[in-house]
Amino acid sequence: MAKSPEEEHPQKAFGWAAKDSSGLLSPFHFSRRETGDGDVTIKILYCGVCHSDLHNVKNEWGFTMYPVVPGCYAAMQPIMSTGENDRMYCSQYYDPVLRCEILKPNSKVYPVYLLFCWHEIVGTVTKTRKNVKKFKVGDRVGVGVLVDSCKRCESCQQDLENYCPQMILTYNSYSQHGTKTYGGNSDIVVVNEHYVLRFPENLPPDAGAPLLCAGITVYSPMKYYGMTEPGKHLGVAGLGGLGHVAVKIGEAFGLKVTVISTSPKKEDEAINRLGADSFLVSSDPAKMKAAINTMDYIIDTVSAVHPLAPLISLLKLNGKLITVGRKLVGGSDVGGIKETQEMLDFCAKHGITADIELIKMGDINTAMERLAKSDVKYRFVIDVASS
């Protein structure tokens, strides 16, 4: 069996990984691939902690244990093996679904627990190769949710690599040459230059790291659905990792911003610290009734199951959330490389960063426990370089 690039020319790396569905992370030595002709090697300085990382390491989305029917579609991507020498390769689908190659008849599939997440990476270029044109050694750069795509499909041609049927995630996916992608809670990463972003010098690398996921996740739909007209009224449902960045971006666009939350305790934070114009308690029927037909846009960042009807009632005619009375439903999934660079430059221009709590690698398990309890304002960022 041919050796993988990681086996032939390994770059030794170190990080923290979850080895089972308990979600407990521990030190892990592994190999990155050698820097290819179009690649850059990055020394990781900081890496944000996204709530999706918690879902992954805890197996809350069921990625790690499920039956795989040979030749069919699987529901998400675990690390899978058909035995000692027989690996099953998968490619990521945006919805997300995985297409797996057909296994040999009667092959057995064994789940291998090794989840290595984190995808809000900021670091410094330490190595480039001959075909790299965008970056040089010493440049400060960022890497977000994806590290590869087919580059040929309609989505890729429109700079929407995040919707490519063969998109490769920064973590827990298989690259096109069959090697495992590991996330950013480590000391180095190797990425094709197309998927690496210039990180503006006036953006703090620690507080700027969450923009590579939280920032683009709210910026992209606001741009695509035209939720940027100065003076219009934006409702931001939820005030967490995504919501607090949405408030800042909305203000930068010149929008009137109202935070919509079930918790009255967040009003002072929303208005006096984050700069929202007003605050609406969604659990207060009288206040919700008074706000009917007042908003032009609502961006819903709430991850928990919740009714949408109360939000619909807040929209004006042609307001943008749901398809009732010409009210639009908008779907969005992070953003492409070009748009993510645009978002970083926009945030740098307007001084927008995430509000973070800096932690060391060794504190990651405590941080994950706190994240599960929503005990963070608003993002943890791992100080990789100092750990």
Secondary structure, 3 states (H helix, E strand, C coil): CCCCHHHHCCEEEEEEEECCCCCCEEEEEEEECCCCCCEEEEEEEEEEECHHHHHHHCCCCCCCCCCCCCCCEECCCCEEECCCCCECCEEECCCCCEEECCCCCCCCCEEECCECCCCEEEEEEEEECCCCCCCCCCCEEEECCEEECCCCCHHHHCCCHHHCCCCEECCCCECCCCCECCCCCECEEEEEHHHCEECCCCCCHHHHHHHHCHHHHHHHHHHHCCCCCCCCEEEEECCCHHHHHHHHHHHHCCCEEEEEECCHHHHHHHHHHCCCCEEEECCCHHHHHHCCCCEEEEEECCCCCCCCHHHHHHEEEEEEECCCCCCEECCCCCCCHHHHHHHHHHHHHHCCCCCEEEECHHHHHHHHHHHHCCCCCCEEEEECCCC
